[in-house]
Amino acid sequence: MIANLHNADIPRPVLDVIARLRELGHAVYLVGGCVRDMVRKVHPKDFDVATSALPEEVQRAFRKVIPTGIQHGTVTVVQGGTHVEVTTFRSEGDYLDGRRPSSVAFERDIVKDLSRRDFTINAMAYNPLDRDLVDPFGGQADLQAHLIRCVGSAQERFSEDGLRPMRAVRFAAVLGFSLDPATRDAIPATLGVFRKVALERVREELTKLILSPRAEGGLVLLADTGLLEVFLPEVARASPEAARLARAAVQAAPVEVEVRLAVLLADLVDRPLARDIGLRLKFPNKVADHVALLVEHAKLEERVGESDPALRRLLARVGLAQLSHLIAVARARVTVRAPERLPEVEALFARLESLAAAKPPLSAKELALTGGDIMATLGVGPSPIVGEATRFLLDSVLDDPALNTADTLKARLEEWHARSGR
């Protein structure tokens, strides 16, 4: 596997930063996720550099340096138009709040820096100039064994930073790895620390997990370790069979966060609770509303055989822009729950798509008569009757879109007004 490191495509600006620091006599390595990915023959998204040079020494070594997190030893070197993050080797003081260290001390030894990291696969360092891999905790062996294992004591690592158990499960789901038994056993004992983690950070990890190729297994791990109960008790407390079906449907759904979250919740909670869950997990209001809408209408199999007017009313409630997501949610659910019904449900999807393609009027603003036209036709000013008339006309065109012409709507409006006796 080390051959993959030697053959990795490392951007020239990153190599230039490493070469410059090395030229000045400093120890310097690529660290963390980029080394893990290169060993796995996956191109890293980011390349993080760690060095024995102090932040001020890094600043003096380059023309343009941004002090992005200088108090924690991190600066950003702008090299050839590329931003390269450089962090001084460091050790950390006690974690008093289960989230961040009380102090940071700069170090000259790469092993001390690696020893503070979460998992062995993230605790490797590589100098591409010397082709030197530093792997004091067996990260390469754990990658080969497909194992997520804490550096040192899992109990200590999880007590330091409460998000680490969630990260362990997320890495297992994303990479298709197993949890080392000691790492897994330490999670229930440290849930109290996990409860201190900001829900924004939990949401970020959950999003990566449910979008992973092995989301179903990740959700099982979340439940089995007690993590899910902390932030999604509605799912954690579902019956075993209901939870199994929900997880399987997530795996069957397209890789879109709103779709997969809606699939997870659709058969376990109602619309208001789905929205509350979205907001609790600090998703934007728009996302929470979208997920709630999908949850409300997810059971499209119950609409097989409905008339075109009824389906147009569904489109009016959901909105044409959300139809593809709604179909995706319904398809994933039916695929898992009632695969024998897929042909008739797919026929329903085709009808909905055909009705939508005809672009029928679905809202008051799409009526051939404006509010002013309605007032002129009825001879009234702004009043509740205008709203009633608008609802009547919209109901009419949902029944038959061909009625949506100015003359036809005026005639129907006059008839309606006469019948109502107003």
WOSULWO-V746410 format. One record per run of one state. SS is the DSSP state (@ for helix, = for strand, . for the rest). FROM is the first residue (numbers start at 1). TO is the last residue. If there is no record, write none. Layout:
# WOSULWO-V746410
SS/FROM/TO
SS/FROM/TO
This chain:
# WOSULWO-V746410
./1/1
@/2/6
./7/11
@/12/23
./24/27
=/28/31
./32/32
@/33/39
./40/47
=/48/51
./52/54
@/55/61
./62/64
=/65/69
@/70/72
./73/73
=/74/79
./80/81
=/82/88
./89/89
=/90/92
./93/94
=/95/95
./96/100
=/101/101
./102/103
=/104/106
./107/109
@/110/114
./115/118
=/119/119
@/120/122
./123/124
=/125/127
./128/131
=/132/134
./135/138
@/139/145
./146/146
=/147/148
./149/149
=/150/150
./151/153
@/154/160
./161/163
@/164/175
./176/177
=/178/179
./180/180
@/181/189
./190/190
@/191/194
./195/198
@/199/210
./211/214
@/215/224
./225/226
@/227/231
./232/232
@/233/236
./237/239
@/240/252
./253/256
@/257/265
./266/270
@/271/280
./281/284
@/285/296
./297/299
@/300/303
./304/307
@/308/318
./319/319
@/320/337
./338/338
@/339/357
./358/363
@/364/366
./367/370
@/371/378
./379/383
@/384/399
./400/400
@/401/403
./404/405
@/406/420
./421/422
